Amino acid sequence: MPGWTNLVNELYCRQATLYTWRFLRSVLRSRVIDLRKTVHAGGPAYDADVVGVDGVTRRLLDFERGSRPLVLVFGSCT
């Protein structure tokens, strides 16, 4: 059964080459990008400029009301 031998060898080679230097460098690069972020989950919100449909520019935290949480929903109506 030479076909089975080739299949097993191919699967073993793919498994053995998963953790290459290229892969590890890519993982490290994504971790460095995450560390450079200024906004993190659970942290303070970034007070960005928001342009309304009426064209008026406001700050994001202007929509905050008392102790109620401010919820942002990103989506589309398509």
MIZATI-281572 format. One record per atom (N, C-alpha, C, O): x, y, z; atom name; residue in one letter. Coordinates in nm, 3 decimals, always signed. Layout:
BEGIN
east; north; up; atom; rest
X; Y; Z; CA; A;
...
***
This chain:
BEGIN
east; north; up; atom; rest
+0.082; -0.119; +0.000; N; M;
+0.000; +0.000; +0.000; CA; M;
+0.087; +0.126; +0.000; C; M;
+0.095; +0.194; +0.103; O; M;
+0.150; +0.160; -0.109; N; P;
+0.234; +0.278; -0.114; CA; P;
+0.155; +0.408; -0.099; C; P;
+0.211; +0.507; -0.053; O; P;
+0.028; +0.410; -0.135; N; G;
-0.052; +0.532; -0.123; CA; G;
-0.068; +0.575; +0.022; C; G;
-0.061; +0.694; +0.053; O; G;
-0.088; +0.478; +0.112; N; W;
-0.103; +0.509; +0.254; CA; W;
+0.026; +0.564; +0.312; C; W;
+0.024; +0.655; +0.395; O; W;
+0.137; +0.509; +0.268; N; T;
+0.267; +0.555; +0.318; CA; T;
+0.291; +0.700; +0.280; C; T;
+0.338; +0.779; +0.362; O; T;
+0.259; +0.736; +0.157; N; N;
+0.275; +0.875; +0.113; CA; N;
+0.184; +0.970; +0.190; C; N;
+0.225; +1.080; +0.226; O; N;
+0.060; +0.925; +0.216; N; L;
-0.033; +1.009; +0.290; CA; L;
+0.015; +1.031; +0.433; C; L;
+0.010; +1.143; +0.484; O; L;
+0.062; +0.925; +0.498; N; V;
+0.112; +0.937; +0.635; CA; V;
+0.235; +1.026; +0.639; C; V;
+0.246; +1.111; +0.728; O; V;
+0.326; +1.010; +0.545; N; N;
+0.445; +1.094; +0.540; CA; N;
+0.409; +1.241; +0.517; C; N;
+0.468; +1.330; +0.579; O; N;
+0.312; +1.268; +0.429; N; E;
+0.271; +1.405; +0.403; CA; E;
+0.208; +1.468; +0.526; C; E;
+0.238; +1.583; +0.559; O; E;
+0.121; +1.395; +0.595; N; L;
+0.059; +1.448; +0.717; CA; L;
+0.164; +1.472; +0.825; C; L;
+0.156; +1.572; +0.897; O; L;
+0.261; +1.383; +0.839; N; Y;
+0.366; +1.401; +0.939; CA; Y;
+0.450; +1.525; +0.907; C; Y;
+0.485; +1.600; +0.998; O; Y;
+0.482; +1.546; +0.782; N; C;
+0.563; +1.662; +0.743; CA; C;
+0.486; +1.792; +0.769; C; C;
+0.545; +1.889; +0.816; O; C;
+0.357; +1.794; +0.741; N; R;
+0.278; +1.914; +0.767; CA; R;
+0.273; +1.942; +0.917; C; R;
+0.282; +2.057; +0.960; O; R;
+0.257; +1.836; +0.996; N; Q;
+0.250; +1.853; +1.140; CA; Q;
+0.385; +1.899; +1.196; C; Q;
+0.389; +1.980; +1.288; O; Q;
+0.492; +1.849; +1.143; N; A;
+0.625; +1.881; +1.193; CA; A;
+0.665; +2.025; +1.158; C; A;
+0.747; +2.084; +1.227; O; A;
+0.608; +2.081; +1.051; N; T;
+0.648; +2.216; +1.009; CA; T;
+0.552; +2.324; +1.057; C; T;
+0.561; +2.438; +1.011; O; T;
+0.459; +2.292; +1.147; N; L;
+0.364; +2.391; +1.196; CA; L;
+0.435; +2.503; +1.271; C; L;
+0.404; +2.620; +1.249; O; L;
+0.528; +2.469; +1.359; N; Y;
+0.595; +2.569; +1.441; CA; Y;
+0.730; +2.607; +1.381; C; Y;
+0.836; +2.577; +1.436; O; Y;
+0.723; +2.673; +1.269; N; T;
+0.844; +2.721; +1.203; CA; T;
+0.880; +2.859; +1.258; C; T;
+0.801; +2.919; +1.331; O; T;
+0.998; +2.908; +1.223; N; W;
+1.039; +3.042; +1.265; CA; W;
+0.946; +3.148; +1.210; C; W;
+0.918; +3.248; +1.275; O; W;
+0.897; +3.124; +1.089; N; R;
+0.804; +3.219; +1.028; CA; R;
+0.674; +3.227; +1.109; C; R;
+0.621; +3.336; +1.132; O; R;
+0.623; +3.111; +1.152; N; F;
+0.502; +3.107; +1.233; CA; F;
+0.525; +3.175; +1.368; C; F;
+0.443; +3.257; +1.410; O; F;
+0.634; +3.143; +1.434; N; L;
+0.662; +3.202; +1.565; CA; L;
+0.684; +3.353; +1.556; C; L;
+0.642; +3.427; +1.645; O; L;
+0.748; +3.398; +1.450; N; R;
+0.768; +3.542; +1.429; CA; R;
+0.633; +3.612; +1.410; C; R;
+0.614; +3.724; +1.459; O; R;
+0.541; +3.548; +1.338; N; S;
+0.409; +3.605; +1.318; CA; S;
+0.332; +3.615; +1.449; C; S;
+0.266; +3.716; +1.474; O; S;
+0.339; +3.513; +1.533; N; V;
+0.273; +3.516; +1.663; CA; V;
+0.333; +3.626; +1.750; C; V;
+0.259; +3.701; +1.815; O; V;
+0.464; +3.637; +1.752; N; L;
+0.531; +3.740; +1.831; CA; L;
+0.492; +3.880; +1.784; C; L;
+0.468; +3.969; +1.865; O; L;
+0.484; +3.900; +1.653; N; R;
+0.446; +4.029; +1.597; CA; R;
+0.304; +4.067; +1.639; C; R;
+0.279; +4.183; +1.673; O; R;
+0.211; +3.972; +1.638; N; S;
+0.074; +4.003; +1.679; CA; S;
+0.067; +4.035; +1.828; C; S;
-0.013; +4.119; +1.869; O; S;
+0.150; +3.971; +1.911; N; R;
+0.153; +4.002; +2.055; CA; R;
+0.207; +4.142; +2.079; C; R;
+0.157; +4.214; +2.165; O; R;
+0.309; +4.182; +2.005; N; V;
+0.366; +4.316; +2.019; CA; V;
+0.262; +4.421; +1.979; C; V;
+0.251; +4.524; +2.044; O; V;
+0.187; +4.395; +1.873; N; I;
+0.082; +4.489; +1.831; CA; I;
-0.023; +4.501; +1.940; C; I;
-0.069; +4.612; +1.969; O; I;
-0.062; +4.389; +2.003; N; D;
-0.159; +4.394; +2.113; CA; D;
-0.107; +4.476; +2.231; C; D;
-0.184; +4.550; +2.293; O; D;
+0.020; +4.465; +2.262; N; L;
+0.077; +4.540; +2.374; CA; L;
+0.082; +4.690; +2.348; C; L;
+0.076; +4.769; +2.441; O; L;
+0.092; +4.729; +2.221; N; R;
+0.100; +4.871; +2.185; CA; R;
-0.037; +4.940; +2.183; C; R;
-0.044; +5.063; +2.171; O; R;
-0.144; +4.864; +2.193; N; K;
-0.278; +4.924; +2.190; CA; K;
-0.298; +5.013; +2.310; C; K;
-0.250; +4.983; +2.420; O; K;
-0.370; +5.124; +2.291; N; T;
-0.393; +5.217; +2.401; CA; T;
-0.525; +5.191; +2.472; C; T;
-0.543; +5.237; +2.585; O; T;
-0.616; +5.119; +2.409; N; V;
-0.745; +5.087; +2.469; CA; V;
-0.753; +4.937; +2.488; C; V;
-0.727; +4.860; +2.395; O; V;
-0.789; +4.895; +2.610; N; H;
-0.797; +4.752; +2.640; CA; H;
-0.934; +4.720; +2.699; C; H;
-0.998; +4.807; +2.757; O; H;
-0.977; +4.596; +2.682; N; A;
-1.105; +4.552; +2.737; CA; A;
-1.107; +4.571; +2.888; C; A;
-1.013; +4.532; +2.958; O; A;
-1.213; +4.630; +2.938; N; G;
-1.227; +4.655; +3.080; CA; G;
-1.163; +4.785; +3.127; C; G;
-1.178; +4.823; +3.243; O; G;
-1.092; +4.852; +3.038; N; G;
-1.026; +4.977; +3.073; CA; G;
-1.113; +5.096; +3.042; C; G;
-1.227; +5.080; +2.999; O; G;
-1.061; +5.215; +3.064; N; P;
-1.140; +5.336; +3.034; CA; P;
-1.164; +5.352; +2.884; C; P;
-1.081; +5.313; +2.801; O; P;
-1.278; +5.410; +2.851; N; A;
-1.314; +5.428; +2.711; CA; A;
-1.235; +5.543; +2.649; C; A;
-1.199; +5.638; +2.718; O; A;
-1.208; +5.534; +2.523; N; Y;
-1.142; +5.641; +2.448; CA; Y;
-1.248; +5.743; +2.407; C; Y;
-1.350; +5.705; +2.350; O; Y;
-1.225; +5.868; +2.436; N; D;
-1.323; +5.974; +2.408; CA; D;
-1.299; +6.029; +2.267; C; D;
-1.235; +6.133; +2.250; O; D;
-1.351; +5.961; +2.169; N; A;
-1.329; +5.996; +2.029; CA; A;
-1.434; +6.095; +1.980; C; A;
-1.539; +6.111; +2.041; O; A;
-1.404; +6.161; +1.869; N; D;
-1.502; +6.247; +1.803; CA; D;
-1.604; +6.160; +1.731; C; D;
-1.568; +6.061; +1.668; O; D;
-1.732; +6.199; +1.741; N; V;
-1.840; +6.126; +1.674; CA; V;
-1.919; +6.228; +1.592; C; V;
-1.961; +6.331; +1.644; O; V;
-1.939; +6.197; +1.465; N; V;
-2.016; +6.285; +1.378; CA; V;
-2.154; +6.225; +1.362; C; V;
-2.169; +6.113; +1.314; O; V;
-2.255; +6.300; +1.403; N; G;
-2.393; +6.254; +1.393; CA; G;
-2.447; +6.264; +1.252; C; G;
-2.382; +6.322; +1.164; O; G;
-2.566; +6.208; +1.230; N; V;
-2.627; +6.215; +1.098; CA; V;
-2.665; +6.359; +1.063; C; V;
-2.684; +6.391; +0.945; O; V;
-2.677; +6.445; +1.164; N; D;
-2.707; +6.587; +1.140; CA; D;
-2.582; +6.668; +1.109; C; D;
-2.591; +6.788; +1.083; O; D;
-2.464; +6.603; +1.111; N; G;
-2.339; +6.670; +1.079; CA; G;
-2.270; +6.736; +1.197; C; G;
-2.162; +6.792; +1.181; O; G;
-2.330; +6.729; +1.314; N; V;
-2.272; +6.790; +1.434; CA; V;
-2.170; +6.695; +1.495; C; V;
-2.197; +6.576; +1.511; O; V;
-2.053; +6.747; +1.529; N; T;
-1.948; +6.666; +1.590; CA; T;
-1.957; +6.677; +1.742; C; T;
-1.961; +6.787; +1.797; O; T;
-1.960; +6.563; +1.808; N; R;
-1.963; +6.556; +1.953; CA; R;
-1.855; +6.461; +1.999; C; R;
-1.792; +6.393; +1.917; O; R;
-1.832; +6.455; +2.130; N; R;
-1.739; +6.359; +2.188; CA; R;
-1.817; +6.234; +2.227; C; R;
-1.935; +6.242; +2.261; O; R;
-1.753; +6.118; +2.221; N; L;
-1.819; +5.992; +2.250; CA; L;
-1.878; +5.989; +2.391; C; L;
-1.991; +5.943; +2.409; O; L;
-1.804; +6.036; +2.489; N; L;
-1.851; +6.029; +2.627; CA; L;
-1.958; +6.134; +2.659; C; L;
-2.009; +6.136; +2.771; O; L;
-1.993; +6.222; +2.561; N; D;
-2.105; +6.313; +2.580; CA; D;
-2.238; +6.237; +2.584; C; D;
-2.337; +6.289; +2.635; O; D;
-2.239; +6.116; +2.530; N; F;
-2.361; +6.036; +2.527; CA; F;
-2.382; +5.956; +2.656; C; F;
-2.486; +5.893; +2.674; O; F;
-2.285; +5.960; +2.745; N; E;
-2.295; +5.889; +2.872; CA; E;
-2.396; +5.959; +2.962; C; E;
-2.398; +6.082; +2.970; O; E;
-2.481; +5.882; +3.030; N; R;
-2.584; +5.938; +3.117; CA; R;
-2.573; +5.877; +3.256; C; R;
-2.612; +5.762; +3.276; O; R;
-2.521; +5.952; +3.353; N; G;
-2.514; +5.907; +3.492; CA; G;
-2.437; +5.778; +3.509; C; G;
-2.325; +5.764; +3.458; O; G;
-2.496; +5.684; +3.580; N; S;
-2.428; +5.556; +3.605; CA; S;
-2.468; +5.449; +3.504; C; S;
-2.426; +5.334; +3.516; O; S;
-2.548; +5.487; +3.405; N; R;
-2.589; +5.390; +3.303; CA; R;
-2.472; +5.360; +3.210; C; R;
-2.398; +5.452; +3.173; O; R;
-2.453; +5.234; +3.174; N; P;
-2.343; +5.202; +3.083; CA; P;
-2.372; +5.253; +2.941; C; P;
-2.487; +5.255; +2.896; O; P;
-2.267; +5.293; +2.874; N; L;
-2.278; +5.337; +2.735; CA; L;
-2.249; +5.218; +2.647; C; L;
-2.141; +5.160; +2.656; O; L;
-2.344; +5.180; +2.562; N; V;
-2.331; +5.062; +2.476; CA; V;
-2.323; +5.109; +2.331; C; V;
-2.408; +5.183; +2.284; O; V;
-2.219; +5.064; +2.262; N; L;
-2.203; +5.094; +2.121; CA; L;
-2.231; +4.969; +2.040; C; L;
-2.178; +4.862; +2.069; O; L;
-2.314; +4.983; +1.938; N; V;
-2.347; +4.870; +1.852; CA; V;
-2.300; +4.904; +1.711; C; V;
-2.342; +5.004; +1.652; O; V;
-2.211; +4.821; +1.657; N; F;
-2.160; +4.841; +1.521; CA; F;
-2.226; +4.737; +1.432; C; F;
-2.219; +4.617; +1.461; O; F;
-2.289; +4.779; +1.328; N; G;
-2.354; +4.686; +1.239; CA; G;
-2.400; +4.756; +1.114; C; G;
-2.363; +4.871; +1.088; O; G;
-2.481; +4.688; +1.037; N; S;
-2.535; +4.747; +0.914; CA; S;
-2.680; +4.704; +0.899; C; S;
-2.725; +4.608; +0.962; O; S;
-2.750; +4.774; +0.815; N; C;
-2.892; +4.743; +0.791; CA; C;
-2.912; +4.675; +0.656; C; C;
-3.021; +4.683; +0.598; O; C;
-2.810; +4.609; +0.606; N; T;
-2.822; +4.545; +0.476; CA; T;
-2.856; +4.401; +0.490; C; T;
-2.870; +4.330; +0.390; O; T;
***
